[in-house]
Amino acid sequence: MLLPLFLWFLTFLTTGEATDQPASNGRPRGKIQTPPRTELTHACNRQHSRVVRNMLSKPMNKQRLQADKGDPWPDGCFLNPKVDLWANHEKAKTRQAKGRGAAPNQGSLWQCGYDNKTFKSEHYIDLYLERYYMNETPADGLCLAEYCEPFNLCQNWDSGSMWDFLTSEPPACDDDYLRPLREKCVNVLEQCFPNSENNSRSLKSTWCDHLSCEYRSDSHKTHHKVMIVVACGILGLIVLYTYICCFNVDERKKRQKRSYTERRKVYRKKRQ
């Protein structure tokens, strides 16, 4: 009785797989391919601008509060929300928490503050704002994505690996390429802190000094030494672990051999 049911179940599994033939409701049974999403068309990259805003606003605002005692950002500072191209759009977005009964893989919804419409991802609310609410952005707004490379915030981490630090020679570097980036980094910091030379100098050291081949060469040598020490430490631990394991195996064999010999002696005495 169970054998025919089992064979029918196997036949159902093999013949009832999803195919490209249309089902009874007219929809294809095969895997539905998701159409490619519509990409943003504006030249200013929103994601890179968001990275710059999130990474620089908090530490530099802390420096501003200490130096200028809460004075607003100067008009020429790129962190001033009045000149930030996407600042008004970012303020108009609200991320809603998942509701009860939501699927584990369901992301949070995003709500537009201009008309309260909701979207399933941040990309689509950005697309909606770009299409219908560009009038809410400043006419001559600054694109913060332009400062992503000077502040080394949009580095392509896939271009190198940990093993690059093990090489003694530093990677190739072009001073002619880095010099304009460093000048831009220095200039924008001076515009944000015109009345505080000490804070401007410390921020330049933190954010702009890396834009030189000499600094990168010294940094590579330091990382190279650290990686050599770490690699030697790991190798030493592996050797120590291997020695301990082999020593324990030898000791175990010796104990087993002594135990066997002692049992043989006891057995022989009993036989005598």
N, C-alpha and C positions, 0 to 999 in steps of 0.2 A: 504493500500500500504506500509506504513512504518512498520507495524507489521511483515510481512514476512521477510523483510530485517533485522529487529532487531533480529528475531529468527535465521536467517541464520548466523548473526554475532556472536551470542552466541554459536551456534554449531561449528563455526570455531575456537573460542577461546578454547573451551573444547576439540576438537578433533585435533586441529592443534598444540598442545604443542610439545615441543622437546621430541623425543623418541630415543631409542637406535637403531631403524631400520635405515638402510642405506638410504640416499637420492638418487635422480636420478643421481647425479654425483659420487656416490659411497662412499661419506664421511658420517660418522655417524652424525645423527641429535642431539644426546645427547651432554651434556656439555663435551668438550674435556678436559681431565685431563692433567695438565702440568707435564711433566716428571721431576723428581728430578734433580736439578742442580749438576754438578760435583764439588766436594769439593776440596779444596787445600790439598796437601799431605805433604808439608814441615812441619817439626816439629816446626819451629818458627812461631808463630801466627802473621800474618801480622796486623790484627786489633789491637791487644794489643800493638804491636810495634808502630803502628801509634799513639795510645793514649799516650804512654810514650813520643814519639818524640814531639807531638803537645803540651802536657801539661808542659813539662820540658824545652824544648829548649828555649822558649822565656824568661821566668823569669831567668833561669840560664845564658843565654847569656847576659842579662842585667847586672847581677852581674859580669860576666867575663869582660865586657867592662869597668866597673868601677874599677875592681881590677887590671886587667892585661893590661889595656889600649889598647884593641883590639888585643892582642896576640892570636894566634890560640889555639884551644883546645890541651891539652897535648895528646900524643899518647895513654896513658892509660885511657883516659876519654871515657866513653861509649857514650857520645854525639858527639864525633868526627865523622864527616861524613865518614872519611876514614875507620873506623872500624865498622860502622853501616851496618849490613847485607843488609837491604832493602833500604838504602839511594839512591843508583843509580837508582833503580827501581822507587822510588817515584819521583825523578827528571825527569824521562823519561815519566811520565804520565801527560797528559793535559786534563782538563775538559772543554768541549765545551759547550757554551750556547745553549739554545733551538733556533731553527730556526723559521721563520715565518710560521704560519699555523700548528705548532706542537700541538698535542693533550694536554689538561691540565694534563693528567696523564702520559704523556711521560716524562721520565727522561732525564737528560743530557747525552750526549755521552762522552766517554773517548777515547783519542787518544794516541797511543804508539809512543814515540819519536824515536824509533829505526827504524821502517819501516812505520810509519804513518797509521797503521791500526786503525780502530775505533771499539769500543765495547759499548754495551748498558748499561753496569753497571761496577762499579769498581771491582766487584768480578771477572768478566770475563777477564778483562785486567790483573788482578793479576794472574789468572790462566794461561793466555797466557805467561806472563813474566816468570812464574815459569817453564813452559815447554820448552821455547825456548831461554831464555836469562839469565840463571843462571850463565853463564860465565861472566856476567857483575857485579856480586857481588864479594866482597872480599873473598879470600879463607878461611881466619880465621875470618870472620866477627862476630861481637857480635849480639846476638839476644836481642833486647831491651825489648821484652816481658818478659824476665826473671826479669826485674826491675819493672814490673807492680805491683806486690804484695808488695815488700819492700816500694815503695812510695805510697801505698794505692790508686792506680789509677784504679784497676780492681776489686773493691769491689762488691760483689754480694748484690745489694740493695734489692733483693727479700727475703733475709734471715731474715729481721727484719721489724718492722713497727713503726709508730709513738707512738703506745701505749707502746712499750718497755721502752720509757723514763719515763713513769708514774710509773714504778715499782721502788721501793727503792733499790733493790738489783741489782748490775751491772751484765751484762752477763758473762757467763763463759769465762775464759781467761787462756791461757797456756803460761807461761813465757819461757819454754823450746822451744816452737815453735817460739815465737817472737824474742828471743835473736839472733839467726843466721840472721834473716831478718834485724834487727837493725844494726848488725855488717856489713852486706853487704851494707846497706844504707850509713853508716858512711864511709866505705872504698872507695866507688865509689865517694863520694863527696870530699874526701881528694885527690883522684887522679885527679879530675877535677880542684881543686883549691889548688895546692901544695904550692903556694907562697902567699896565702892570708888567714891567719888564721881567721880574723874577718868575712869575707864573708862565709868561710866554717862553722864557728860556727853558724851564723845566719841561713844558709840553713839547717844545722843539726837540729836546733831547730824547723824549719818549717816542714821538711819532715821526720825526723827520731824519734823525741821524742814520737810520738804516738805508736811506736812499743814497748810498755811496759805495763804490766798489771796495774801498779800503775797509769800511765798517763790515761789509759782508764777508770779506776775506778773513778778518779777525774773528768774526762770529763763527765762521766755518771751522777755523782752527780750534776754537774753544769747544764747539760741539764735537769735533773729531776726537779730541782728547777725552771728553766725557764718554763718548760711545766706545772708545777703546777700553776704558776702565770698566764700563758696564759689561762689555763683551768678555773681558778677562774674568770678571766676577762670575758671570753666568757659566763660563767654561770651567772655572774652578769648582763651582757647586756641582756641575755635572760629573766631574772627575771624582769629587768627594763622595757623591751619592753612589757612583759605580763601585768605588772601592769599598764602601760600607756594605753594599749588597753582596759583593763577592766575598768579603770577609765573613759575613754572616753565613753564607752558603758553606764556606770551608769549615767554619766552626760547627755548623750543624752536622756536616758529614763526619767530622772528627768525633763529636759526641755520640753519633749513631754507631760509629765503629767501636768506640770504647764500650758503649752499652752492649753491643753484640759480643765483644770479647769477654766482658765480665759475665754475661749470661752463659757463655760457653764454659768458662771456668767453674761457675756454680753447678752447671749441669754435669761436668766431669767429676766434680767432688761427690755429687750425689750418686753417680754411677759406681764410684769406688767404695 
